[in-house]
Amino acid sequence: MISALIELKRADDAGLVAQLTGQLRNLIATGRLGKGRALPSSRRLADDLGVSRNTVTYAFEQLAAEGYLAASHGRRPVVTADGGAPGDGVGADVSGARPAKPHLSPWASKLKQTDWPMSYQAPLKPLRPGHGDAREFPNEIWARCLRRSAVHAARRELGPVNRTRLCEVLAHYLATSRGVRATEGQILILPSAQAALTLIAAVLITPGDDVWVEDPGYPGAAAAFRASGARVTGMRLDEQGMQRMPGLTAPKLIFMTPSHQHPTGRLMSLARRTEFLRASRPGKTWIVEDDYDGEFHYDSRPVPALQGLDAHGRVFYVGTFSKAMTSDIRLGYLVVPPALVNTFEIAQRHIGLIASSHVQEALAEFIADGHFLAHLRRMRRLYHARRDHLVGELERLLGEIFSVEVPSGGIQLVARLKRGRGDQAAVRRLAEAGVVTRAVSSLSLGKPRDHGLLLGFAAWRESEISAALRTMASCL
């Protein structure tokens, strides 16, 4: 009856020997052919299966070499492996059975408790937030920088993982444009801004430590700190962004987006920034400043970074090139307080959060030759016009449903529902119609206080924005 349990396909790419070997191995491992069972002779099995005797002989020899069979000249092969009960052994066919629930680490279990990244992979369609317009990026110039970096790769020394030239030009750019005070030695180049948060959590967070984040806020930060075992508390917002609740002892870490609060776009005043700095204890409380789209300010001069106000080395400064350039460049950076530089460099290499030196060298040239600033100047004008167009169309087509708080910068805005709390239902309905947004309520840690839609405008031309809003009006 063994031949009745085997089905060979002549057209299968695996070949007859591999098929026969695999199926016999599975029958033994699952207990269908128990230990001590004698198999048919190679001639008999070959006749039953309609294959050559060599095919069966080669399969028997392979299984004997693996320890499944005992074979000797002139005797039928005997099963020597104990596969256990049918269906329970190694290699069992479990296609129809419910898979066993995997046991996850506490880190992975906490990651599964958050909706970040989004539980669905939203397509890049209007008005998906968080993206700039890759169609406007000077790809030919960038390609030349990449080619020159590749040509010179053979002559470059292995060097540090954070390429010196990029750190030098980036330190100069951050000092002149954002008021960041740092030497090139304090800058780590990482695959993303999220990688920076993961690194900070790994180095600083002990399970049970208190961490404050904005509520609503960037969910990737809460996910990174919760996964490290922190007790994450959401701090309410007012017109200046994150508030410090009176009576609460300063935590181990405070995460904030003071230059352009995510998602509201509110700007934290100098007085509020100073208040948080005074409340933090040097060496005991750390502040993480995420300046995720600090390059884009439209209505006034940008406020200097919180990091530049810090005189005691308490502030980490996080940035990314994904918003200003293209999302697939996969480069971010972290400015580390001087006292922690050596520790963070070791941790960076240990965890493997290392960016391509080839791309780093190309980016250093792109910045040093003025292409980065030229691109930013052009995109500021373009995004400014797109923001104003989105605001005008929202008021014209959906003014009865939404109220808009116009941000002074950034690449997205919040349209709040005037009545009701159905923002998540609205997101699902719009996605079916081809408009991708995000519910503001999904960005809250506790019971949502804000309900509305987070709408991106930077990545979309004015005609695309108008078409998306007409679709929204018909849906809502």
PyMOL commands that set and color helices and strands:
alter all, ss='L'
color gray80, all
select helices_A, chain A and resi 2-5+16-29+42-49+53-65+106-111+134-136+139-151+153-155+164-178+184-186+193-204+219-227+270-279+306-309+327-329+338-351+357-368+371-398+423-432+440-443+462-475
alter helices_A, ss='H'
color red, helices_A
select strands_A, chain A and resi 69-70+78-79+187-190+210-214+231-235+237-238+241-242+253-256+286-290+315-320+332-335+402-404+412-417+438-439+452-456
alter strands_A, ss='S'
color yellow, strands_A
deselect
rebuild
show_as cartoon
